[in-house]
Amino acid sequence: MSQISQIILWIIILVLVYILSRRVQTWKVKRAYFAIINELKQQEAFDSHSAVKLPWDKRTVFRFGTRDYRPRALDYLVLSNIVGMTDDGRHYLKSRDVGPLPKDKAK
């Protein structure tokens, strides 16, 4: 195999790894969306009076371990007007029919 073909092969592999990593990250954020919605539904937070404080809603610099996508997903849900936020930092669903609970997690 010539040197040029090896370089082209490695560039293709690098691009595929990048695309795969972006897909995995998108999948994890999507799972975080549904986890947030399900958590708010289970706690019956449907208006500002029944809003709940989510313990993981703030990002920390000194967090160790695997990456938590929930704060990022929560920011997007608030900006998309799916989840509301009170003045004191509690969150609630603005609509009850945003997404169904999975059958294995429904109570």
N, C-alpha and C positions, 0 to 999 in steps of 0.2 A: 504494500500500500504506500503510495507516495505521501510526501509530507503535506502537500496541499489537501489531499483527500482526508488525511487525519485531522487537520485543522478544521475543515468543514464538518467532519463528523463530530468533533468535540463542541463546535459552535451549535450544532443541531441538538446535541445532548443537553447543553447548557440552557438553550431556549426551552426545551421540553421540561426540564427540571423547574425552571422559573414559572412556566405556565401551570404545572402541577402544584407548585407551592401556593400560587394565587388561588387555584380552585379549592385547595384544602382550607385556606384561610377564609374564603367566602363561605364554604360549607360550615365552618365553625361559628362564624358570625350569624349565619342563618339559624343554626341551632340555638344560639344565645337569644335571638329574637323570640323564638317559641318558648324558651325557658322563662324569659321575663314575663311574657304574656300569660303563661300557665301559672306562674307564681302569683301574679296579681289577681288572676281569676280565682285561684284557690284561697287567697286571703280576702276575696270579695271586695277588692278596692276598685269601685266603679265610679266614685265621685270624690270631690275634694274633702268631704267629711269622713269618708272611710279610707282615705289614702294611707299608705303604709310606708314606713322608712325601710329602705333596702340597705342591708349592712355592707354591701359591696359596691355601692354606687359611686364611690370616689376612687380615683386612681392614686396609687402610692408609688413613690420612687424606689423605695427599699423593699419591694415585694419580690420574694424569691419563689422559684418553682415554675410551673407551666404558665403560659400566658392566659389571662382571664379576658375573654372577649365581651363579657357582659356590660362593663361600663361604656365601652364603645358602642355596643348595640343599643344600650339605653339612651345614649345621646342621640343616636339616629332616630329612635322611636319618638323621642320628645320633639325633635325637629320636624318629624313627619306628621306630627299632631295625632299620633296614635295613643301615646301615653302622655298624661298631664303631670305637671309638677307644681306643688304648692309652694308658697313663699318660704316655708320652713324646711323644704327639701324632701318632702314625702311625695310618693308617686301613686298614680291611679290610672286605670284604663278609661279612655274617653268613650269607648263603645263596648258593649257587652259581646257583640258578635264579630270581634276581630278575627278570631281563629278558634277552632274547636280544641278542646283538650284531647290528647291522645287517649284511646280507650283503656290502655293499661295504667294511666295515671289519674283517670277520673275517679272521683270519690263518690 
